[in-house]
Amino acid sequence: MANIKYKSKYESPWASPEKLYTINTGDWRYQRPVTKKTKCGHCATCYIFCPADCITDKGGYYEADLATCKGCGICARECPTKAITMIREVRED
């Protein structure tokens, strides 16, 4: 996913006239998807159902971009081959 910068003449908490501020939404999750590459059927079901649009095509398999993944688990629930499993996120703060 490309970082797109929008210019705005309005100032707000997320934008200034010079820069758009982005939030790393991956910090919100408590679980994360892990794709077993050999099980992935490359059907794109996870890509289609992902509400955060964070699934990327890695060639022979799909994988979530953890910087934007919120850990909802829809990709794992919808995967027909059960190639995606959700694991508990471990934070070291």
SULDAZI-V724079 format. One record per run of one state. SS is the DSSP state (H for helix, E for strand, - for the rest). FROM is the first residue (numbers start at 0). TO is the last residue. Records with the same first field share a line. If there is no record, write none. Layout:
SS: FROM-TO + FROM-TO
This chain:
-: 0-13 + 15-18 + 20-23 + 28-29 + 35-43 + 49-53 + 57-60 + 64-72 + 78-82 + 88-92
E: 14-14 + 19-19 + 30-34 + 54-56 + 61-63 + 83-87
H: 24-27 + 44-48 + 73-77
